[in-house]
């Protein structure tokens, strides 16, 4: 079974951020704004499942604050 992965450009499109903004959040370790990546060689990657879960958690968090 192959894992599906997002690269930084795909993540930027999903989150509505620029690639530079994602790099900035990662440099500050601001994992509230951007989920933590893992490395594939020199590239950053995110599993589709991890992003789906991170987004669900953010939605639940926002709903709980209402």
PDB file of N, CA, C and O in Angstrom:
ATOM      1  N   UNK A   1       0.828  -1.184   0.000  1.00  0.00           N
ATOM      2  CA  UNK A   1       0.000   0.000   0.000  1.00  0.00           C
ATOM      3  C   UNK A   1       0.873   1.250   0.000  1.00  0.00           C
ATOM      4  O   UNK A   1       1.765   1.395   0.836  1.00  0.00           O
ATOM      5  N   UNK A   2       0.614   2.135  -0.930  1.00  0.00           N
ATOM      6  CA  UNK A   2       1.392   3.370  -1.032  1.00  0.00           C
ATOM      7  C   UNK A   2       0.755   4.465  -0.203  1.00  0.00           C
ATOM      8  O   UNK A   2      -0.463   4.644  -0.217  1.00  0.00           O
ATOM      9  N   UNK A   3       1.584   5.191   0.514  1.00  0.00           N
ATOM     10  CA  UNK A   3       1.117   6.354   1.265  1.00  0.00           C
ATOM     11  C   UNK A   3       1.026   7.539   0.310  1.00  0.00           C
ATOM     12  O   UNK A   3       1.907   7.765  -0.519  1.00  0.00           O
ATOM     13  N   UNK A   4      -0.048   8.275   0.448  1.00  0.00           N
ATOM     14  CA  UNK A   4      -0.188   9.492  -0.338  1.00  0.00           C
ATOM     15  C   UNK A   4       0.420  10.642   0.443  1.00  0.00           C
ATOM     16  O   UNK A   4       0.214  10.760   1.651  1.00  0.00           O
ATOM     17  N   UNK A   5       1.170  11.487  -0.248  1.00  0.00           N
ATOM     18  CA  UNK A   5       1.880  12.585   0.396  1.00  0.00           C
ATOM     19  C   UNK A   5       1.574  13.903  -0.295  1.00  0.00           C
ATOM     20  O   UNK A   5       1.273  13.943  -1.488  1.00  0.00           O
ATOM     21  N   UNK A   6       1.656  14.980   0.476  1.00  0.00           N
ATOM     22  CA  UNK A   6       1.587  16.330  -0.068  1.00  0.00           C
ATOM     23  C   UNK A   6       2.989  16.929  -0.025  1.00  0.00           C
ATOM     24  O   UNK A   6       3.757  16.672   0.902  1.00  0.00           O
ATOM     25  N   UNK A   7       3.309  17.728  -1.033  1.00  0.00           N
ATOM     26  CA  UNK A   7       4.532  18.510  -0.972  1.00  0.00           C
ATOM     27  C   UNK A   7       4.171  19.907  -0.483  1.00  0.00           C
ATOM     28  O   UNK A   7       2.999  20.187  -0.231  1.00  0.00           O
ATOM     29  N   UNK A   8       5.144  20.772  -0.346  1.00  0.00           N
ATOM     30  CA  UNK A   8       4.893  22.086   0.245  1.00  0.00           C
ATOM     31  C   UNK A   8       3.979  22.946  -0.629  1.00  0.00           C
ATOM     32  O   UNK A   8       3.192  23.734  -0.106  1.00  0.00           O
ATOM     33  N   UNK A   9       4.074  22.805  -1.944  1.00  0.00           N
ATOM     34  CA  UNK A   9       3.194  23.576  -2.834  1.00  0.00           C
ATOM     35  C   UNK A   9       1.741  23.144  -2.682  1.00  0.00           C
ATOM     36  O   UNK A   9       0.838  23.982  -2.680  1.00  0.00           O
ATOM     37  N   UNK A  10       1.516  21.855  -2.556  1.00  0.00           N
ATOM     38  CA  UNK A  10       0.157  21.351  -2.361  1.00  0.00           C
ATOM     39  C   UNK A  10      -0.400  21.784  -1.008  1.00  0.00           C
ATOM     40  O   UNK A  10      -1.565  22.166  -0.901  1.00  0.00           O
ATOM     41  N   UNK A  11       0.447  21.721   0.032  1.00  0.00           N
ATOM     42  CA  UNK A  11       0.003  22.147   1.350  1.00  0.00           C
ATOM     43  C   UNK A  11      -0.344  23.637   1.349  1.00  0.00           C
ATOM     44  O   UNK A  11      -1.334  24.046   1.956  1.00  0.00           O
ATOM     45  N   UNK A  12       0.466  24.441   0.671  1.00  0.00           N
ATOM     46  CA  UNK A  12       0.190  25.877   0.584  1.00  0.00           C
ATOM     47  C   UNK A  12      -1.170  26.122  -0.057  1.00  0.00           C
ATOM     48  O   UNK A  12      -1.926  26.976   0.406  1.00  0.00           O
ATOM     49  N   UNK A  13      -1.486  25.394  -1.102  1.00  0.00           N
ATOM     50  CA  UNK A  13      -2.778  25.551  -1.776  1.00  0.00           C
ATOM     51  C   UNK A  13      -3.925  25.129  -0.857  1.00  0.00           C
ATOM     52  O   UNK A  13      -4.965  25.787  -0.835  1.00  0.00           O
ATOM     53  N   UNK A  14      -3.755  24.056  -0.109  1.00  0.00           N
ATOM     54  CA  UNK A  14      -4.796  23.561   0.788  1.00  0.00           C
ATOM     55  C   UNK A  14      -5.064  24.556   1.913  1.00  0.00           C
ATOM     56  O   UNK A  14      -6.217  24.828   2.246  1.00  0.00           O
ATOM     57  N   UNK A  15      -3.988  25.100   2.500  1.00  0.00           N
ATOM     58  CA  UNK A  15      -4.127  25.989   3.646  1.00  0.00           C
ATOM     59  C   UNK A  15      -4.352  27.447   3.250  1.00  0.00           C
ATOM     60  O   UNK A  15      -4.719  28.272   4.088  1.00  0.00           O
ATOM     61  N   UNK A  16      -4.134  27.762   1.979  1.00  0.00           N
ATOM     62  CA  UNK A  16      -4.300  29.145   1.538  1.00  0.00           C
ATOM     63  C   UNK A  16      -3.138  30.040   1.943  1.00  0.00           C
ATOM     64  O   UNK A  16      -3.309  31.252   2.073  1.00  0.00           O
ATOM     65  N   UNK A  17      -1.971  29.464   2.142  1.00  0.00           N
ATOM     66  CA  UNK A  17      -0.758  30.199   2.489  1.00  0.00           C
ATOM     67  C   UNK A  17       0.174  30.216   1.295  1.00  0.00           C
ATOM     68  O   UNK A  17       0.017  29.436   0.356  1.00  0.00           O
ATOM     69  N   UNK A  18       1.150  31.114   1.342  1.00  0.00           N
ATOM     70  CA  UNK A  18       2.235  31.050   0.370  1.00  0.00           C
ATOM     71  C   UNK A  18       3.264  30.045   0.890  1.00  0.00           C
ATOM     72  O   UNK A  18       3.271  29.703   2.072  1.00  0.00           O
ATOM     73  N   UNK A  19       4.120  29.584   0.004  1.00  0.00           N
ATOM     74  CA  UNK A  19       5.194  28.676   0.415  1.00  0.00           C
ATOM     75  C   UNK A  19       6.098  29.381   1.418  1.00  0.00           C
ATOM     76  O   UNK A  19       6.561  28.768   2.380  1.00  0.00           O
ATOM     77  N   UNK A  20       6.350  30.668   1.193  1.00  0.00           N
ATOM     78  CA  UNK A  20       7.187  31.443   2.120  1.00  0.00           C
ATOM     79  C   UNK A  20       6.561  31.512   3.505  1.00  0.00           C
ATOM     80  O   UNK A  20       7.270  31.408   4.506  1.00  0.00           O
ATOM     81  N   UNK A  21       5.255  31.683   3.581  1.00  0.00           N
ATOM     82  CA  UNK A  21       4.575  31.729   4.875  1.00  0.00           C
ATOM     83  C   UNK A  21       4.713  30.388   5.600  1.00  0.00           C
ATOM     84  O   UNK A  21       4.930  30.353   6.811  1.00  0.00           O
ATOM     85  N   UNK A  22       4.588  29.305   4.868  1.00  0.00           N
ATOM     86  CA  UNK A  22       4.747  27.984   5.485  1.00  0.00           C
ATOM     87  C   UNK A  22       6.160  27.825   6.021  1.00  0.00           C
ATOM     88  O   UNK A  22       6.350  27.350   7.141  1.00  0.00           O
ATOM     89  N   UNK A  23       7.157  28.220   5.226  1.00  0.00           N
ATOM     90  CA  UNK A  23       8.542  28.150   5.697  1.00  0.00           C
ATOM     91  C   UNK A  23       8.732  28.985   6.963  1.00  0.00           C
ATOM     92  O   UNK A  23       9.436  28.563   7.880  1.00  0.00           O
ATOM     93  N   UNK A  24       8.115  30.157   7.020  1.00  0.00           N
ATOM     94  CA  UNK A  24       8.219  31.012   8.199  1.00  0.00           C
ATOM     95  C   UNK A  24       7.620  30.355   9.431  1.00  0.00           C
ATOM     96  O   UNK A  24       8.224  30.375  10.503  1.00  0.00           O
ATOM     97  N   UNK A  25       6.437  29.772   9.285  1.00  0.00           N
ATOM     98  CA  UNK A  25       5.803  29.080  10.416  1.00  0.00           C
ATOM     99  C   UNK A  25       6.654  27.901  10.875  1.00  0.00           C
ATOM    100  O   UNK A  25       6.800  27.666  12.074  1.00  0.00           O
ATOM    101  N   UNK A  26       7.208  27.170   9.932  1.00  0.00           N
ATOM    102  CA  UNK A  26       8.035  26.018  10.293  1.00  0.00           C
ATOM    103  C   UNK A  26       9.313  26.457  10.992  1.00  0.00           C
ATOM    104  O   UNK A  26       9.761  25.796  11.929  1.00  0.00           O
ATOM    105  N   UNK A  27       9.910  27.566  10.549  1.00  0.00           N
ATOM    106  CA  UNK A  27      11.134  28.067  11.175  1.00  0.00           C
ATOM    107  C   UNK A  27      10.881  28.465  12.626  1.00  0.00           C
ATOM    108  O   UNK A  27      11.757  28.319  13.479  1.00  0.00           O
ATOM    109  N   UNK A  28       9.668  28.972  12.902  1.00  0.00           N
ATOM    110  CA  UNK A  28       9.294  29.356  14.265  1.00  0.00           C
ATOM    111  C   UNK A  28       8.668  28.197  15.034  1.00  0.00           C
ATOM    112  O   UNK A  28       8.266  28.353  16.187  1.00  0.00           O
ATOM    113  N   UNK A  29       8.588  27.042  14.393  1.00  0.00           N
ATOM    114  CA  UNK A  29       7.947  25.856  14.978  1.00  0.00           C
ATOM    115  C   UNK A  29       6.528  26.171  15.433  1.00  0.00           C
ATOM    116  O   UNK A  29       6.090  25.728  16.494  1.00  0.00           O
ATOM    117  N   UNK A  30       5.821  26.939  14.619  1.00  0.00           N
ATOM    118  CA  UNK A  30       4.446  27.336  14.892  1.00  0.00           C
ATOM    119  C   UNK A  30       3.519  26.262  14.317  1.00  0.00           C
ATOM    120  O   UNK A  30       2.938  26.437  13.246  1.00  0.00           O
ATOM    121  N   UNK A  31       3.392  25.153  15.043  1.00  0.00           N
ATOM    122  CA  UNK A  31       2.608  24.025  14.548  1.00  0.00           C
ATOM    123  C   UNK A  31       1.114  24.212  14.766  1.00  0.00           C
ATOM    124  O   UNK A  31       0.321  23.332  14.431  1.00  0.00           O
ATOM    125  N   UNK A  32       0.723  25.358  15.329  1.00  0.00           N
ATOM    126  CA  UNK A  32      -0.689  25.711  15.364  1.00  0.00           C
ATOM    127  C   UNK A  32      -1.149  26.174  13.984  1.00  0.00           C
ATOM    128  O   UNK A  32      -2.298  25.963  13.596  1.00  0.00           O
ATOM    129  N   UNK A  33      -0.240  26.806  13.252  1.00  0.00           N
ATOM    130  CA  UNK A  33      -0.573  27.347  11.930  1.00  0.00           C
ATOM    131  C   UNK A  33      -0.294  26.358  10.804  1.00  0.00           C
ATOM    132  O   UNK A  33      -0.985  26.354   9.785  1.00  0.00           O
ATOM    133  N   UNK A  34       0.718  25.526  10.994  1.00  0.00           N
ATOM    134  CA  UNK A  34       1.139  24.574   9.956  1.00  0.00           C
ATOM    135  C   UNK A  34       1.512  23.261  10.635  1.00  0.00           C
ATOM    136  O   UNK A  34       2.259  23.272  11.613  1.00  0.00           O
ATOM    137  N   UNK A  35       1.012  22.138  10.144  1.00  0.00           N
ATOM    138  CA  UNK A  35       1.378  20.856  10.762  1.00  0.00           C
ATOM    139  C   UNK A  35       2.850  20.507  10.525  1.00  0.00           C
ATOM    140  O   UNK A  35       3.429  20.908   9.515  1.00  0.00           O
ATOM    141  N   UNK A  36       3.447  19.772  11.442  1.00  0.00           N
ATOM    142  CA  UNK A  36       4.861  19.413  11.284  1.00  0.00           C
ATOM    143  C   UNK A  36       5.075  18.465  10.103  1.00  0.00           C
ATOM    144  O   UNK A  36       4.299  17.532   9.896  1.00  0.00           O
ATOM    145  N   UNK A  37       6.126  18.713   9.341  1.00  0.00           N
ATOM    146  CA  UNK A  37       6.439  17.858   8.190  1.00  0.00           C
ATOM    147  C   UNK A  37       7.416  16.751   8.577  1.00  0.00           C
ATOM    148  O   UNK A  37       7.872  16.668   9.717  1.00  0.00           O
ATOM    149  N   UNK A  38       7.720  15.913   7.605  1.00  0.00           N
ATOM    150  CA  UNK A  38       8.857  15.020   7.730  1.00  0.00           C
ATOM    151  C   UNK A  38       9.678  15.196   6.457  1.00  0.00           C
ATOM    152  O   UNK A  38       9.199  15.768   5.478  1.00  0.00           O
ATOM    153  N   UNK A  39      10.887  14.714   6.472  1.00  0.00           N
ATOM    154  CA  UNK A  39      11.784  14.910   5.333  1.00  0.00           C
ATOM    155  C   UNK A  39      11.829  13.662   4.453  1.00  0.00           C
ATOM    156  O   UNK A  39      11.885  12.530   4.935  1.00  0.00           O
ATOM    157  N   UNK A  40      11.804  13.913   3.161  1.00  0.00           N
ATOM    158  CA  UNK A  40      12.075  12.885   2.154  1.00  0.00           C
ATOM    159  C   UNK A  40      13.310  13.376   1.410  1.00  0.00           C
ATOM    160  O   UNK A  40      13.210  14.147   0.455  1.00  0.00           O
ATOM    161  N   UNK A  41      14.454  12.924   1.852  1.00  0.00           N
ATOM    162  CA  UNK A  41      15.689  13.486   1.313  1.00  0.00           C
ATOM    163  C   UNK A  41      15.795  14.927   1.762  1.00  0.00           C
ATOM    164  O   UNK A  41      15.826  15.211   2.959  1.00  0.00           O
ATOM    165  N   UNK A  42      15.850  15.840   0.802  1.00  0.00           N
ATOM    166  CA  UNK A  42      15.926  17.266   1.127  1.00  0.00           C
ATOM    167  C   UNK A  42      14.568  17.943   1.089  1.00  0.00           C
ATOM    168  O   UNK A  42      14.460  19.132   1.389  1.00  0.00           O
ATOM    169  N   UNK A  43      13.546  17.214   0.730  1.00  0.00           N
ATOM    170  CA  UNK A  43      12.216  17.803   0.583  1.00  0.00           C
ATOM    171  C   UNK A  43      11.365  17.591   1.825  1.00  0.00           C
ATOM    172  O   UNK A  43      11.541  16.626   2.568  1.00  0.00           O
ATOM    173  N   UNK A  44      10.437  18.523   2.029  1.00  0.00           N
ATOM    174  CA  UNK A  44       9.463  18.388   3.098  1.00  0.00           C
ATOM    175  C   UNK A  44       8.238  17.684   2.549  1.00  0.00           C
ATOM    176  O   UNK A  44       7.868  17.877   1.391  1.00  0.00           O
ATOM    177  N   UNK A  45       7.613  16.870   3.377  1.00  0.00           N
ATOM    178  CA  UNK A  45       6.410  16.152   2.955  1.00  0.00           C
ATOM    179  C   UNK A  45       5.461  16.019   4.135  1.00  0.00           C
ATOM    180  O   UNK A  45       5.871  16.072   5.295  1.00  0.00           O
ATOM    181  N   UNK A  46       4.186  15.844   3.815  1.00  0.00           N
ATOM    182  CA  UNK A  46       3.130  15.638   4.796  1.00  0.00           C
ATOM    183  C   UNK A  46       2.253  14.513   4.291  1.00  0.00           C
ATOM    184  O   UNK A  46       1.916  14.479   3.107  1.00  0.00           O
ATOM    185  N   UNK A  47       1.878  13.594   5.159  1.00  0.00           N
ATOM    186  CA  UNK A  47       0.975  12.531   4.719  1.00  0.00           C
ATOM    187  C   UNK A  47      -0.428  13.111   4.607  1.00  0.00           C
ATOM    188  O   UNK A  47      -0.818  13.971   5.397  1.00  0.00           O
ATOM    189  N   UNK A  48      -1.171  12.644   3.636  1.00  0.00           N
ATOM    190  CA  UNK A  48      -2.543  13.095   3.422  1.00  0.00           C
ATOM    191  C   UNK A  48      -3.376  12.835   4.667  1.00  0.00           C
ATOM    192  O   UNK A  48      -4.177  13.678   5.070  1.00  0.00           O
ATOM    193  N   UNK A  49      -3.189  11.672   5.276  1.00  0.00           N
ATOM    194  CA  UNK A  49      -3.948  11.320   6.465  1.00  0.00           C
ATOM    195  C   UNK A  49      -3.645  12.267   7.622  1.00  0.00           C
ATOM    196  O   UNK A  49      -4.553  12.667   8.351  1.00  0.00           O
ATOM    197  N   UNK A  50      -2.370  12.628   7.795  1.00  0.00           N
ATOM    198  CA  UNK A  50      -1.991  13.534   8.880  1.00  0.00           C
ATOM    199  C   UNK A  50      -2.595  14.919   8.668  1.00  0.00           C
ATOM    200  O   UNK A  50      -3.032  15.555   9.627  1.00  0.00           O
ATOM    201  N   UNK A  51      -2.623  15.388   7.436  1.00  0.00           N
ATOM    202  CA  UNK A  51      -3.209  16.701   7.134  1.00  0.00           C
ATOM    203  C   UNK A  51      -4.715  16.654   7.355  1.00  0.00           C
ATOM    204  O   UNK A  51      -5.287  17.582   7.927  1.00  0.00           O
ATOM    205  N   UNK A  52      -5.356  15.590   6.909  1.00  0.00           N
ATOM    206  CA  UNK A  52      -6.802  15.456   7.131  1.00  0.00           C
ATOM    207  C   UNK A  52      -7.121  15.496   8.625  1.00  0.00           C
ATOM    208  O   UNK A  52      -8.062  16.173   9.041  1.00  0.00           O
ATOM    209  N   UNK A  53      -6.351  14.781   9.425  1.00  0.00           N
ATOM    210  CA  UNK A  53      -6.572  14.750  10.876  1.00  0.00           C
ATOM    211  C   UNK A  53      -6.293  16.111  11.490  1.00  0.00           C
ATOM    212  O   UNK A  53      -7.058  16.564  12.341  1.00  0.00           O
ATOM    213  N   UNK A  54      -5.224  16.772  11.083  1.00  0.00           N
ATOM    214  CA  UNK A  54      -4.870  18.090  11.603  1.00  0.00           C
ATOM    215  C   UNK A  54      -5.985  19.091  11.309  1.00  0.00           C
ATOM    216  O   UNK A  54      -6.345  19.895  12.169  1.00  0.00           O
ATOM    217  N   UNK A  55      -6.532  19.040  10.093  1.00  0.00           N
ATOM    218  CA  UNK A  55      -7.626  19.938   9.730  1.00  0.00           C
ATOM    219  C   UNK A  55      -8.884  19.634  10.542  1.00  0.00           C
ATOM    220  O   UNK A  55      -9.560  20.555  11.000  1.00  0.00           O
ATOM    221  N   UNK A  56      -9.201  18.367  10.724  1.00  0.00           N
ATOM    222  CA  UNK A  56     -10.354  17.991  11.547  1.00  0.00           C
ATOM    223  C   UNK A  56     -10.194  18.511  12.978  1.00  0.00           C
ATOM    224  O   UNK A  56     -11.145  19.019  13.573  1.00  0.00           O
ATOM    225  N   UNK A  57      -8.984  18.377  13.519  1.00  0.00           N
ATOM    226  CA  UNK A  57      -8.723  18.873  14.871  1.00  0.00           C
ATOM    227  C   UNK A  57      -8.922  20.382  14.942  1.00  0.00           C
ATOM    228  O   UNK A  57      -9.483  20.892  15.912  1.00  0.00           O
ATOM    229  N   UNK A  58      -8.467  21.093  13.921  1.00  0.00           N
ATOM    230  CA  UNK A  58      -8.631  22.554  13.876  1.00  0.00           C
ATOM    231  C   UNK A  58     -10.105  22.939  13.801  1.00  0.00           C
ATOM    232  O   UNK A  58     -10.525  23.905  14.439  1.00  0.00           O
ATOM    233  N   UNK A  59     -10.881  22.206  13.041  1.00  0.00           N
ATOM    234  CA  UNK A  59     -12.317  22.481  12.921  1.00  0.00           C
ATOM    235  C   UNK A  59     -13.002  22.247  14.259  1.00  0.00           C
ATOM    236  O   UNK A  59     -13.802  23.073  14.700  1.00  0.00           O
ATOM    237  N   UNK A  60     -12.691  21.118  14.913  1.00  0.00           N
ATOM    238  CA  UNK A  60     -13.278  20.821  16.222  1.00  0.00           C
ATOM    239  C   UNK A  60     -12.882  21.876  17.258  1.00  0.00           C
ATOM    240  O   UNK A  60     -13.703  22.293  18.075  1.00  0.00           O
ATOM    241  N   UNK A  61     -11.638  22.295  17.215  1.00  0.00           N
ATOM    242  CA  UNK A  61     -11.144  23.330  18.130  1.00  0.00           C
ATOM    243  C   UNK A  61     -11.903  24.644  17.926  1.00  0.00           C
ATOM    244  O   UNK A  61     -12.283  25.304  18.893  1.00  0.00           O
ATOM    245  N   UNK A  62     -12.117  25.014  16.675  1.00  0.00           N
ATOM    246  CA  UNK A  62     -12.844  26.245  16.364  1.00  0.00           C
ATOM    247  C   UNK A  62     -14.299  26.146  16.804  1.00  0.00           C
ATOM    248  O   UNK A  62     -14.852  27.108  17.338  1.00  0.00           O
ATOM    249  N   UNK A  63     -14.917  25.004  16.586  1.00  0.00           N
ATOM    250  CA  UNK A  63     -16.305  24.802  17.008  1.00  0.00           C
ATOM    251  C   UNK A  63     -16.451  24.819  18.518  1.00  0.00           C
ATOM    252  O   UNK A  63     -17.459  25.301  19.036  1.00  0.00           O
ATOM    253  N   UNK A  64     -15.464  24.303  19.230  1.00  0.00           N
ATOM    254  CA  UNK A  64     -15.513  24.274  20.698  1.00  0.00           C
ATOM    255  C   UNK A  64     -15.390  25.671  21.296  1.00  0.00           C
ATOM    256  O   UNK A  64     -15.867  25.921  22.403  1.00  0.00           O
ATOM    257  N   UNK A  65     -14.757  26.573  20.570  1.00  0.00           N
ATOM    258  CA  UNK A  65     -14.559  27.931  21.075  1.00  0.00           C
ATOM    259  C   UNK A  65     -15.781  28.820  20.849  1.00  0.00           C
ATOM    260  O   UNK A  65     -15.827  29.941  21.356  1.00  0.00           O
ATOM    261  N   UNK A  66     -16.751  28.347  20.112  1.00  0.00           N
ATOM    262  CA  UNK A  66     -17.954  29.143  19.830  1.00  0.00           C
ATOM    263  C   UNK A  66     -18.870  29.191  21.003  1.00  0.00           C
ATOM    264  O   UNK A  66     -19.928  29.818  20.936  1.00  0.00           O
TER     265      UNK A  66
END
